[in-house]
Amino acid sequence: MTFTCPTNLYDSVYTTTKQCRERSDIKIDQDAIVQFLDNLTQESWDKHSVANGMSFPLKFDSLEQEVNILSLIDILNTGHGFRKELHEDSDRGAFETIVFGIMSFHISSSATTADALTKLTGWEVGSHFGITMQKDVPSELAHVTVSKPSVASKLAGQLQGVLNETGRVLKEKKFETLGAFVIDTAKKANGSGEKFAEILINTFPAFQDCAEIDGEKVYVFKKAFLLASSLERRFGATEPIFAFKGLEKSPIFADNVIPTMMVHFGVLVLPESLKHTVQENGVTTVEESYRLRAAAVDGCREIVEKANLKGADKIGKVEFGEKGMSSCDLDVYLWRVAKEPQYRKIPRFHCKDTIFF
């Protein structure tokens, strides 16, 4: 079935996530926003709000090859629900596992053409991404073990599904690689980051990050917005087609980390029905994860509005530059701060039944 983005993509995301947050009875504490901005220091903001645009110390033969690698990392940016298993197996987190896998394709000169993607097997994916596919477990017989699929093998299957499906779409559209499609899309977007994301979402199911909650649509589209931002940060100064305009209006890239941090800072106040999600080993259903992610999108929007107040209304002492704080900047800040030792052990909710974050 053909997917069609809502008109006014950014506004539709902000509107539907706000409505979802309100229906979910998740509150935004305005005093906590003020406290967050008052406690924010220039040093911390400058250190954590700048992303590197996914620049890797590797040699690429062409712009298409590098864009292909970055785009594959983005479309596969999932697996947070398997964080525990991945750390146990390889001491890598979800994002590190995705990067490791795509780098494995590149370094080993394994094909990532449309045709090659359609033919990848789960075992090949497991091998490239360093995912343990089988585990020996005790059997009913003494001193005898049997081999069974590992928990993380489900992630390998999800990644295989996205890669196979992406390859099929590329073949239908007559593009050799995802990188070639992304470059063509950037040209068609004519400088609009919003239009760029819209084309991606309309084309690839792995970018169609939305759901029906309480009988109403809620749009999040994390990966598409993230790819636009990453490519602009990486190439915007050197490749005009990626110098996207309007990204300061983009919603955040809502995953499980940003809502967790916003609950920790007191900005999001959860109802009793959702408090279990931010406790140790908090597991969410797909529906619950959309409620939390939608709340994070709306909460970040309100933080940005308050952060950009001027004159006598200004809150805090941090200067955010001529363009002010953007949602993208705030997303990067919260995501990177969450990696700091004092925040790393904060329980994060997780959901294994999604390919979208």
DAQUI-V967030 format. One line per field, one symbol per residue. psi: psi as a letter, one per 20 degrees, with the letter a starting at -180 (. if undefined). burial: # if it has 16 or more other ideal C-beta (glycine too) atoms within 10 Angstrom, else .. A space follows every 50 residues. Layout:
BEGIN
psi->???
burial->???
END
This chain:
BEGIN
psi->ppppqqqmgghhggghhghggghikpqpohhhgggghhipqhggghhiio qjkmpqmqpqirghgghgghhggghjnajhijgghghhgikqagghgggg ghhggghjkppkrgghhhiprhhgggghjkpphqppqqaippjpqqpqpr gihhgghgggggggggggggghilphrhggggghghghiliohghghggg ghgphiimnrropkjqqppglghghggggghghgihihohhjmqqjiiiq rrnobigghghhggijgpoqrhiihhhjrpkopqrgghhhgghghgghgh ghggghhjqrciipprippjrhiaprhgghggghghhiiqhiihjppqqq oilqji.
burial->....##..##.##########..#.####..##.###..#....#..##. #.##.#.......####################.##..##.####.#### ##..##.....###..##.#.#.###.######.#..............# #################.##....#.#######.##..#..######### #.##.######.#....###################....##.#..#.## ###############.####...#..##...#.#...############# #.##.###......##.#.#....##############.........### ##.####
END
